[in-house]
């Protein structure tokens, strides 16, 4: 297994884990992809629920994080340096803020209390950084946060293989898209169950994964 496969698995697992944990812990909030939050905003406009403010704030938090990631990237690239480590550290810090805010929010009963809102905003921002980094730094990897495109490509490649296609690099591309998808699914299940047992302390695992990436794959 190559370093690209390992990175794809690590990022895919992190995205599935954090997204599902956020969905379970924050009353249906998607932290990893913007499409889901569009749906949630539309739903909240028609049928407002307990988390309306949280879901509205998560979207601009995600967008702001992507913009910050781009600014950081420009600054580092202007000096001939990779922004990879800086973006990983920033994502790690945001996940820490997500965890600490979530832990503090357990003292409150209503969803629209500031700590819980901050937890959702920090979680959305953390995944915004990972989304941006996949386009700014790890461009050789398959997408690791939104799996719709991955599933589409995998199905296309499987059909091509079964039909006897002789197109080059089909198997290589298939594995490139398959590993993050599998890791995302495992992460999603793990995030849900781990949160049920240890609450927001479950976010320690993706933080450890990011630390592993920082130490093992620093640029």
N, C-alpha and C positions, 0 to 999 in steps of 0.2 A: 504494500500500500504506500503510495507516494505522499509527500508533504501536502500536496494540494487536496488529496482525499481526506487527510487528517483534518486540515483546516475546514474543509467543507462540512465534515461530520461535526466538528466542534461548534462551528457557527450555526449549523442547522439545528443541532440539539438545543443550543442556547435560545434560539429564536422560538422554537416550539415550546420549550419549557417556560420561558418568561411570558409568552403570549397567553398560554393556557392558564398559568398561575394568575396573571392579571385578570383574565376573564372570570375565573372562579372567585378570586378575592375581591375584585372591584366591581361586582354586579354587572358583568357582561361587557367590560371594557376591553377592546383589542389594543394591545400596545405595539404590536410588531408590524401591522400593515394598515395603510390608510384607507383602503377600500372598505374594510369592515367598519371603520369609524364613520364613513359617509353613510353607510346603511344605518348605523346606530343614531346618527344625528337626525336622519329622516324619520326614523321610528320615534325618537323622542319628541319631535315636533308634533307628531300626530297623537302619540300616547305618552305624555311625560311620566317618568318614573322617578324613583329615589335618586338615581345617579345622573340626572340631566346636566347639572353644572359640570360634573367631572368629565362626562363624555364630550361636552362642548369644548372644554379646555384642553383635552388630550390632543385634538387635531392641530391647533396652533403650536402646541409644545413639540409635536413631531416635526412640523415644518420648520420651526425655529432651530431645532437640533440639526436638521439637514443643512440649513444655511450656515450654522456655526461650523459644522464639519467641513464645508466647502471653504470657508474663510481660513480655517486652520490648514487645510490642504494647500491653498494658494501660498500662505506664508511659508510653509516648510519647503514647498517646491521651488519657491523663489531663491531659497538658500541652498538648493541642490540636495535637500534631505527628504526622506520619506515621512509622511505624516502618520504612518501605521501605528507606531507606539503611542503617540499622543492621542489618537482616536480611541485606541483600546483603553488607555487610562481614563479618558473622559467617560467612556461607556461604563467602565467599572465603577467609577465614582457615582454616576447616575443610578446604577443598580444599588449601590450602597444607600443612596438617598431614598430610593424606592423602599428598600427593606426597613430602614430606620423609621421612615415616615409611617409605613404600614404598621410597624410594631407600636408606635406611639398612638396610632389611630384606634387601636383596640380598646383604648380607654373611653372611646366615644361610641355612642349608639347610633347617631344619625350619620348618613353617608356624606352629607354636604359639609362636614367639619373640615377645617383647614388641613390637618395632617393627612387625611385620606385623599383629599384632592391633590395634595403635594405628592403623595405616593403615585397616583395615576399619572400626573404630569411628568414626574421623574422617570417612570417606567416607559412612557411613550417617547420621551426624549432619548432614553438609552437605546431604544430600538430604532429610533430615527438615525442615531449615529451609526448603528450597524448597517442600516439600509444604505446610507450615504457611503460608508466605507467600502461596501461591495462594488460600488461604481467608481470610487476614487482611488482605491488601493488594490483590492483583491479582485481585479477585473477578470482574472483568468478563472475564477471560480464560478460555479453555477449560483444563481440566486439562493440565498439561505434563509430568507424571511417570508417570502410569499411563494407558495408552492404551485400555484395554478400553471404557470409557464413550464415548470419542471415536469409536472404530470403530462402536459401536452407533448413536450419533446420526448419524454420516455415512451409514450404510446406510439408516437410516430416512428421512433427508432426500433421498437419491438416489432411493429408491423413490417418495417423494411427488412429486418433480419429474417423474420418468418417467411417473407416473400422471396428471399434469396438475393436481396440487393447486394451489389458489389461495390457500393459507395464506400470510399475510404473512411476510416476513423469512426464508424458507427458504434462499435463496441466501446471505444474510448469515450465517446460523447455520452453514451448510455450510462456508463459508470459515473461520469462526472455529474450527471443530473440525478442519478439514482441515490447515491450516498447521502446527500443533504436531505432528500425527501424522507428516506428511512430514518435518519437521525432526527428530523423534525417531528415525525410521528412518535418516535420513542420519547423524545423530549416532552411532547404534549401530554402524553400519558403520565410520565414521571412527574411533571410539574403539578398536575392535578392531584395525584395521590400524595406527593410529598407535602404540598400545602395543607392537605387535610390532616396530616399527622403533626407537622411542626410549624404551621402557619408561615409567617413572613420570613422566618429563619431559613426557609427553603431556598431563598435567593442566594444563600451562601454558595450553593453548587455552581450556578452560572458564573458567579464572581470568581470562583476557583478556576473554572475553565478559561476565563479570560486571562487570569494571571498565568496559567499554563501557556497560553498562546503568546503572551507578552514575553515570557522567559525563553520559550523554545523557538519562536518564530520571529524574533525581533528583527526589524529592518533598519 
